[in-house]
Amino acid sequence: LHERPELGNDLPIARELVLESLDGLPLDVTLHETTSGISALLTGAQPGPTVLLRGDMDALPLDEDTGLDFSSKHEGQMHACGHDTHTAMLSSAAKLLAERVDEMAGRVLFMFQPGEEGHHGARYMLEEGLLDVPPLPDGTASPVTGAFAVHITSTIPTGVVATKGGPILASADEFVIRVHGAGGHASAPFHAVDPVPIACEIVLALQSMVTRRIDPFDPAVVTVGQVHVGTKNNIIAPVAEINGTIRTFSEHTRTQVHDNLRRVAEKVAEAHGATSEPEIIPGYPVTSNHHDFAEFTLGIARGALGHERVIQLPDPVMAAEDFSYVLNEVPGSMMFLGGTHPDRDPGTAPANHSNLVNFDEDAMPTGVEMYVQMAMHHLAAAS
């Protein structure tokens, strides 16, 4: 899977490999139509609710430079966020759980998801009825009452797991600000309305907006990643474009940043005789672990792995995840799985999304164990 990465929601190779790995297991498999998503339902010997386990399958658009024997064979595509490990771990968990159906009261719904990297794959699977689990053969309802996900990271030692209650990952929105001035000759800026200094002032004003208007105990990040303007050194362009990202940990601050960004962009441009056209493209919402489920997960991990291999995170992380859509519908939690090689420092090892990131495969049995333990303990507690 690692050497054959794919992007977005259309992942025919990953789908084929997952189906091969699940072949022969007592699963009711559904192939989603709007994406390459797969949902597979395992039914236990006794009635009970359903627990959802998520593993994502898609890769990132960059060239791999790790030098691994199984490096990507697809130019410009790499499993740089470890989704291949998630898929492999979830497939392995399905095999182990299938061996334990006789002691299982309820069901396990395996969610093999495409399009996590900005393509809203989880949302599409939900819209197709992912959570609409049919009743048991005797007519007993079996609703999804919990959802769990594991995400590998190169910033934690191998085999260590970490999570927390409440927000664990940020919302992620994109913004585009188009500054409309009036073009002209660079030698006569007084005959034009130059959008370049106006755009620069907007960029700086956005940073002041964050530090002056946003509560530091409910923080936000506004990063300008691109500024596009002009075609030649002696031309004043008519338009400048600013692109960036917004990250927050609450819907209150998310709305506050959106409103303030629009106001800053419009008023700074107006002050200089120009106009601006701010656009915000909503992305993933905040990934917020339900507190009871996070404590439940930490307890299971401590019992299975030992206290020394479990970290209760003090703070959330400003990255984003579309498992947030699932947690908006079903109580549950996500945990991080350490995958740093023992000879590397987690503080300096290439991070997720790097062209050099190399996850330690010795971490994967821990991830499999956490999937299995979370499913079995949740069903036992709910029965």
N, C-alpha and C positions, 0 to 999 in steps of 0.2 A: 504493500500500500504506500509506503514512504517513497519508493522510487517511481510511483505512477500517480503523482498528485493531480488534482483537478480543482477548478475554481467555481465558486458560485453555487447555484442550486441544481445544476445539471451535472451529475457525477455518475455516469454510467459504469465506469470501472469500479469505483468504490461500492456502488450498489451490488454489482456482480460478486465482488469479493465477500461482502457481508452475507449475501444470500448463500454463497458456497459455505461459509463458516457456520451458518445456522442450519444447513441442510441436515435432515434426519432428526432434528430436535422437535419435541411435541409443542410446536408453536403455531398460533394462528397469525399468519403474516399478511400485512396489508402494504401494498405498494402505492405510495401517494402519487397523485397524478400531476399536480402543479409543480412538483419538485421530484428529486430522486430520493426523497425521504422514505424510510422504512419503519413501520411500527410492527412489533411482534409481541403477541400476548401469550404468556405462560400461565396456565390455570392449575392451581394446587388441588390436592385431594379433598380439602375441606373448604366450605364457603367462607368468604371474607372480602375485604375491600381490595383495591388495586393500588400498587405502588409503582411509580414511574421512575425509570432510570434513563438518563440522557447521555448520549455520546455523539459528538459532532464529527463530520467526515471531511470537510473542505480544507483547502490549502490557501496559500497566499501568493500574490503575484511578484515573486522575486527569484533570482537565480541562486541556487544553492552552492556554497563554497566550502562545505565541511570536509570534503575528501573521503567521505564514508564509502564503503564498498557498495552500499545500497542508496547512494545519493540519487537525487531526482534525475530521471531520464527525460523529463519534460521541461524544455527551455522556458525560463521565466515563470516557473511554478515550483513551489517548495512547501513542504509541511513544516513551516517554521513556527507554528504555534502548538504543535503536538497533537493535532486532532487525529492523526493516524494512530497515536498511542491510545487515545480515548476510544476509538473504534475497536481496536484490538482488545482493549481491556473489557469493554462492554460485551463483545462477542464471547470472550472467555467466561465472563460472569454468567452469560446466558447458558453456557454449557454446564457450569457448576450448579446453577440453580435448577436446571432441568433434571439433575440427578437427585434433587431434594423435594420434588413435588409431593411425595408421600407425606412429608412433614410440614407442608405449606398450607396455611389457611388463608386463601385469597389468591391474588394474581399479581404478576409482574408484567408491566408494560415497558418493553425496550424501545427507546426512541433513538433511532439512528438518523441524525439530522444533517442535511446539507446547509450551505449558505449562512453559517454563523458569522463569517467575516464581512459583515456589512450588508448581507443580502436577505436578512429577515427570514431565514429558513424556518425557525421555530414558529414564527407567526403564521406562515403559510400552512405548516402542519396542523396548528391549532385550528385555523380556519377550515381545514378539510375534515375536522372532526376527530382529531387525535384523542381527545379526552372523552369521547362518546363511547365508552366501553359498554358492550352489550351485557345484558343480565346473564347470570349463570344458567345452565341448562334447566335448573329447577325453578327459574324465574326470579331468583334472589338477585337484588341489585348488587353491583360490585363497583362502586364509584372510585375514582382516583382520589385518594385521601392524603397522598404525600408524593413529593418529587425530589429526586436527588441527582446531583451531577458532580463529577470529579474533573478538575482541570489541572494538568501538569504545568509546572513552572520551573525554570532554571535558576530561580532566585532563592530556593529553599533546598537544603541537603536531601539527598536521595532517601526516600522512604519515610520522610517526615510529612505530616499532613497539618493543614492549618485552615481555620475558618473562624467566623464570629457571627453573632446575631445582628440583625438590622442590616443597613446598607453594607455590602461587601465590594460592590463594583459600581461605577458611576453611570449616569446617563451620558449619551454621546449624540450631540446634534452638530450638524454642519451649518455654517453660515457663508453667505456670499453678499458682499456689499459692492454695488456698482456706483461709482462716483461719476456723475455726468457734469463735465465742465463745458468749455468751448475751445476747440482746437485752434492752432495758429502757428506762426513762425517762432522758433525758439529765441530769436533775437528781439522779439517784441511781445513779451509776456503780458504787457499792459493792454494789448489788443485781444487777449484770450482769457480764458478762465482755466488755469492749469490744474488738472485734477491730481497731479503728483504730490505737491505739498499738502493738499487737502487729505489725500489718502494716508499720507504719513502721519498727519495730525490725528486722524481717526484711529489709526493703529495704536498710537501712544495714549489717546484718550480712553480706549477700551481697557488698557491696563490700569489706568487710574480709576476707571469705573469699578473694576473688580476690587481694588484695595480700599476704595472710599465708600462704596455702596453695598458691598456684600459682607454679611456677617462672617468673620473668620472662623467661627465655630460651626458654620454650615457652609463650607467653602465651595468655590468654583474655580475652574481653570478656563481661561479664554486664550487660545493660542492662534495667532495668525501664521498660517503655513505657507501662503502664497500671496504675492502681489504681482499682478500682471498689468503692464501699461506700456504703450509706445511702440513705435516701429523704427525710429531713427533718431540720432542724437540732436538733430536740429528741428525736430517737429514736436510741438506741444500736442499731445494726444487729446482727443475729446473725452475719453472714458478711461478710468482706472478701475480695476477689479481686485477686491480683497477677499481671500478665502481663508477659512479657519474652522476650528472645532471648539465646542463648548462642553465642559464636563461638570456635572454637579452630583450631589448625593441626596437631594430632596426635590420634590416637585415644586415646592415653594421657591427655592433658590433658582431652579430651572426657569420658572416663569419670570422671576425677577430679572435674571440675566437677559432673557429674550427681550423683555420690555425695555430695559436700559440700553441694550445694544442698538435697538431700533432708534431710540431717542438720541443717543450719542451720534450715530451715523447721520441722521437727518439734520440735527441742529448744527453740527460742525460744518457740514457741507453748506447749509443755509448761511452760516456766518461768513462764508467766503464767496457768496454769490453763485454757488453751485447747488446741485440737487444730488441726493443719493437714493438708492433703491436697495434697502436691506432685505435680504431673504433668508429665512431660517428653515432648513430642511430637517424635520424631526428624525432622530435616529432611535437608538435603543433606550428604553427607560432605565431607571435605576434598578440594579439587581439587589434585592433586599431579602436576606434570609429571615425567615420567621424565627423569632427568638427561641421558642420551645423546640423547634426542629434543629436549630443550630446547637443547642445544649444537648439534645438527644444524639446528634452526630458526634459531638465532642466526647460524650460519654462512651459511645460505641467504640470510637477510635482509641480512647485510653484503655478500654478493656481488651481490645484486640491487639494493639501495638505497644502498649506501655506508655506511661505519662511522658517519658523523655522524648517520644516521637510525635507528640501532639502539641500544637501551638494554638493558643487562643489569640487571634490577631487583635492588636490594640486599635488599629485603624483600617478603614477600607482602602481600596486601590482605585486610582483614577482611570483604569482601563474599563472597558464595557463588554457586555455579554448579552446575547439575545435569549439566554435562559431566563432572563428577566420576564419575558412574556409568559413563560410557564409559571413562574412564581407569582405573577399577578393573578393567575387563575387557581392555583393549587398551593397550599402551604408546603414548604419544603426548604431545602438549603443546598448550597454549593460549597465544595471544599477544594482547597488547593493541595496538590500532591507534589512534593519535592522531587526533582529529577536532575539534580546537579551531580556530575561524576565526583567520586570521592577525592580525586586529585585536583579538583578545581574549587576555587573560592566562589561561593554563591553570590558574593558581592561584586565580583569582576567577571564571572563567566558570561559568555554571550547570552543575551536575554531572548525571551520569546520575541518573534518577528525579526530576529537577526538572521543574516545569511550564513552565519557560523554557528547557530544554536545547535546543540547536540545533546539530546535528552538521554539520561542513563536508563537503559532498558531494565536494569535491576529494580527500578522503581515500580515497574508495571505490576508485579504480583501484589504489591501493596494496594494499588488502585483496584485491582480485581477483588481483593479481599474486602475493601471498603464498599464496593458495589453490593457484593453478596451479603455482607453483614448488615448494611443499611436496609436492604430489602427484607431479609429474614426477621430482623428485630422490629421493623415497622409493622410487618404483618402480624407478628406475635403479640405486639403491644395493642394492636387494633382489634384482635380477635377476642 
